[in-house]
Amino acid sequence: MAIEIKDLTQLKSMRKAGLVVAETLKIIKESASQGMSTLDLNQIAIENLAKHGAKSSFLGYHGFPAVICASVNEEVVHGIPNKRKLTSGDVLSIDFGAIVENWHGDAAISFGIGEVDPADQKLMDVCEESLWRGIAAGQKGAKLTDISFAIESYVNSQGKYGILREYGGHGIGSAMHQEPHILNFGPAGNGPKLTIGMALAIEPMITRGNEKTKVLGDDWTVVAHDSSNGAHFEHTYTIAPDGKIFVLTAEDGGKQKLGLLGVETSDLL
Ligand code: MG
């Protein structure tokens, strides 16, 4: 199937969805504290969706029962919110998607509760920076796996981390998951050439151990096979009609982070 190309009007709807996602993740990060449960955080997301008249990308997706994925410690992605109380030192990853005017936005953040192990903080910092390096590599005219290579190269330059193999980024737009699948590893220079109007969700997932994972009995939660802690960051970005990148799920469109990498962002969205 071809990669869906969006015009400026459609991208503006995706920006609305992206801003709901950005705001919701920000509120969740500010609210999350010891003694709260991930089900409490799910409720915050439900309320923020309602406030904006937005719909959830996740609820009911292949039967997923919540509007956020909440993955704690050795859970890397796709955790189902539950009543277990968060405690100091937990590494929490929240993934969230919203639909506005039938267009999707998808993003994820990881952060610590209370005092976190510096090695866990570094895990999260490396994961986040690899996301920005991946986006910066995905400019107009680049090949798809230039993104994959940029992510892997950066992660490997920072220490010994496991990059998940079975999960990756994806095209996004009128549906949450579209072609192409985007690996977080592998050589550069392969796959389709990136063009104006493509929208991609880039999402590195790494652990402090190796890359092997297993899925728990709930059929969703992906945990590190060696029980090491994991991190996950994600943004939805596009190549705007002016040929410049714009991060639809970042409040500032990615201007600050991409600016540090020498990448100019679009003013069209
Ligand atoms: Mg995603």
Residues whose N, C-alpha, C, O or C-beta is under 5 A from the ligand:
A	BS01	MG	D106 A201
